[in-house]
Amino acid sequence: MTYEITAPVEEFTGEVAGLAFHAGKATGEPTEAALAYFERHGYQVQAVKTAEPEQDQEPEQDQEPGQGEQKKASKK
């Protein structure tokens, strides 16, 4: 899950727990340990909703059924 994290120091730029902060903000997928660290140290942590592709749809095929299949020649 993606999170938006705001550092307690508004102008902070650097890396904490594997996330790059710029002007006090970072967006990424931190580990559970990193989330716990941020919460213990006064960072604001907010889950970000991301649009997920629908899994139920079949992928489109370029060929119609039967195309690309080789027909066996009948011997007489």
C-alpha positions in Angstrom: 0.0 0.0 0.0 1.2 3.5 -0.8 1.5 6.1 2.0 2.1 9.8 2.1 4.3 10.7 5.0 4.9 14.2 6.4 8.0 14.8 8.6 7.7 16.7 11.9 10.3 19.1 10.5 8.5 20.9 7.6 11.6 21.7 5.5 13.4 18.3 6.0 15.0 16.9 2.8 16.8 13.6 3.0 16.2 9.9 3.5 14.6 8.2 6.4 13.8 4.4 6.6 14.3 4.0 2.9 12.0 6.8 1.8 13.3 10.0 0.2 11.8 13.2 1.7 11.6 16.5 0.0 10.4 19.6 1.8 9.1 17.4 4.6 7.0 15.0 2.4 7.5 11.5 1.0 5.3 9.1 -0.9 6.1 5.4 -1.1 5.5 1.9 0.2 7.3 1.7 3.6 7.8 -1.5 5.5 5.7 -2.2 8.7 8.8 -1.4 10.7 9.2 2.0 9.0 5.5 2.8 9.5 5.9 2.1 13.2 9.1 4.3 13.3 7.3 7.2 11.7 4.3 7.0 14.0 6.6 6.8 17.1 8.6 9.8 16.0 5.7 12.2 15.2 5.5 11.8 11.4 2.0 12.1 9.9 1.2 8.9 8.0 -1.7 8.7 5.6 -2.7 5.8 3.3 -3.1 6.9 -0.3 -5.8 5.3 -2.5 -4.4 4.1 -5.8 -6.5 3.0 -8.8 -6.0 -0.7 -9.3 -6.6 -2.4 -12.6 -9.6 -4.6 -12.7 -8.6 -8.3 -12.5 -11.9 -9.8 -13.8 -11.4 -8.8 -17.5 -9.8 -11.1 -20.0 -6.8 -9.8 -21.9 -7.6 -8.8 -25.4 -6.4 -11.1 -28.1 -5.0 -9.9 -31.4 -6.1 -13.0 -33.3 -9.5 -14.5 -33.8 -9.9 -18.1 -32.7 -8.4 -20.4 -35.3 -6.0 -17.9 -36.7 -2.4 -19.0 -36.5 -3.4 -22.7 -36.3 -1.9 -24.9 -39.0 -4.3 -27.1 -40.9 -3.2 -30.6 -41.5 -3.2 -31.5 -45.2 -5.2 -34.6 -45.9 -3.5 -37.3 -47.9 -5.4 -39.1 -50.7 
